[in-house]
Amino acid sequence: MAPLESENGEPGENNGIVDPKSDDESDKKVSEWKRSLPQIGLDVVRTDRSLVFYETEANQAKLWDLLAIYTWVDDDIGYVQGMNDICSPMVMLLKDEADAFWCFEHAMRRVRENFRSNATSMGVQSQLGILSQVMRVVDPKLHQHLEGLDGGEYLFAIRMLMVLFRREFSFIDALYLWEVMWAMEYNPNMFSDYASNGTNEVVATKLSSKVLLQYGKYERKNVKDGRTDQKSILAVFLVAGVLETKNKKLLNEAKGLDDVAQIMGDITGSLDAKKALKEALRIHKKYLSKARN
């Protein structure tokens, strides 16, 4: 199609003509955004209800603002329940709403795929699949028991993975967990520590001890062992560690999925972050050892 001409014959001006397709897309985005706002409102009043901070409507309004703005910015995924749990600490810790928003936006870059879903799959499904593989290796008896209860897909662990254990730990412990997890998983491979082998795979180069120190402790071990697949996700091993601590209870008392859900629900707000991380690293070491054999 030839470019539109202005009255004096110059191309590039549209003489005030609006592209109807562009207008329709804009209207659709506005409509979808507006449809998400009532759900944001419902979730805001449910967020961290035990904390004094959210007893004031002004603070609830800050949380609503950030979620509404983020939903507009990330219209690919939009708003999904659980994002409020990720956003809440930013609102509480940072007085400036702009600072809080950009901290939330950066946190979402790490976990946004957890919230992606369609008619046939959910964002955390790949992690649940990895969890199933890990449990099959490190605790085959418990895995077999859960499979017998139709829980082998580990759907009861969705919440833990999706919102990064915000509800399983106290507010302070959850923040401690996030900080340690992200520090331990730090990987500076945006620099020159990795080389391509000509395919889509990423291959670790031979790293000096000095370069290895740039990595987080957990990621450093994965790199040294040559692991570049998703089985190194620390969050998966945290869930595996939680299951291991409830091993006897699950084996002895869980007669159905409702029992599994009840046992896992009972841990809400009661886990210790330091112990959980220690157990996750133990499970990770055990998995790597058995997976090699």
C-alpha positions, 0 to 999 in steps of 0.5 A, spaced: 500 500 500 502 506 498 503 511 503 498 516 505 499 523 502 498 530 505 494 536 502 501 538 499 502 531 496 508 529 501 507 522 504 507 520 511 501 524 513 495 521 514 490 527 514 487 526 521 485 519 518 485 514 524 487 506 523 481 503 525 485 496 527 489 500 531 483 503 535 480 497 536 486 494 539 487 500 544 479 499 546 480 491 547 486 493 551 482 498 555 476 493 556 481 487 558 484 492 563 478 494 566 475 487 567 481 485 571 480 491 576 474 488 580 479 482 582 484 486 584 480 490 589 477 483 592 485 481 592 487 487 595 483 487 601 485 479 602 492 481 602 496 480 609 490 481 613 494 480 619 498 486 618 497 492 621 499 496 615 493 494 611 488 496 616 488 503 613 485 504 606 490 509 604 495 503 604 490 498 601 490 503 595 497 504 594 497 496 593 491 497 588 495 502 584 501 498 583 497 492 581 493 496 576 499 499 573 502 493 572 496 490 569 496 495 564 504 495 563 504 487 562 498 486 558 501 480 555 499 476 562 495 481 565 493 480 573 493 473 576 491 472 583 498 471 587 501 477 584 498 481 590 502 477 595 509 479 591 507 486 591 505 487 598 512 487 601 514 493 596 508 497 598 510 496 605 518 497 605 518 503 600 514 509 601 515 512 594 510 509 590 514 509 584 520 506 587 515 500 590 512 499 583 519 498 579 521 494 585 515 490 584 516 490 576 523 487 577 521 482 582 515 480 577 521 479 571 523 473 575 516 470 576 512 472 571 512 466 567 509 462 574 502 466 572 502 465 565 496 460 563 491 458 558 486 452 557 491 447 557 497 449 562 499 453 567 505 457 568 508 453 574 507 446 570 514 445 568 516 446 575 511 441 578 514 436 573 521 437 575 518 437 582 515 430 580 522 428 577 526 430 583 521 426 588 521 420 584 529 420 585 530 422 592 524 419 596 521 414 591 516 411 597 513 418 598 512 419 591 509 412 590 504 414 595 502 421 592 501 417 586 497 412 589 492 418 591 492 421 584 497 427 587 503 425 583 502 431 579 503 435 585 498 440 584 497 441 591 504 445 591 502 450 586 501 456 591 508 455 594 511 455 587 507 461 584 508 466 590 515 464 592 512 461 599 509 468 601 504 464 605 508 458 608 513 463 612 512 469 616 512 476 613 519 477 615 522 469 613 519 470 606 523 476 605 529 473 608 528 467 603 527 471 597 533 475 599 537 469 600 534 465 594 536 470 589 543 472 592 544 464 591 541 464 584 545 469 582 549 468 575 553 473 571 552 469 565 550 476 561 558 477 561 563 472 558 562 466 563 558 462 558 560 460 550 555 458 545 557 451 542 553 453 536 546 451 538 541 453 542 544 450 548 548 454 553 555 451 555 559 452 561 566 454 559 572 452 564 571 457 570 577 459 574 576 460 582 576 467 582 570 467 576 566 462 580 566 467 586 562 471 582 556 466 582 551 465 588 553 459 592 547 455 589 548 457 582 556 456 583 555 449 585 550 448 579 556 451 574 561 447 577 557 440 576 556 443 569 548 443 570 544 448 565 537 445 565 531 447 569 532 441 575 537 446 578 531 451 580 532 452 588 524 453 589 523 446 587 528 443 592 525 448 597 518 444 596 521 438 596 524 439 602 518 441 605 515 435 603 521 431 606 519 434 613 512 432 612 514 425 610 511 421 616 505 425 616 503 424 609 505 417 609 501 415 615 495 420 615 494 422 608 488 417 605 486 422 599 488 428 596 484 432 601 488 430 607 494 432 603 492 439 602 490 439 609 497 437 611 500 442 607 495 447 609 497 446 616 504 449 615 501 456 613 506 461 616 509 456 620 516 454 616 523 457 618 526 460 612 533 458 615 531 450 616 528 450 609 534 453 605 538 448 609 533 442 607 533 444 600 540 444 599 541 437 602 535 435 598 539 438 592 545 434 594 542 428 594 538 429 588 545 430 584 548 424 587 543 419 585 541 422 578 549 421 576 548 414 578 
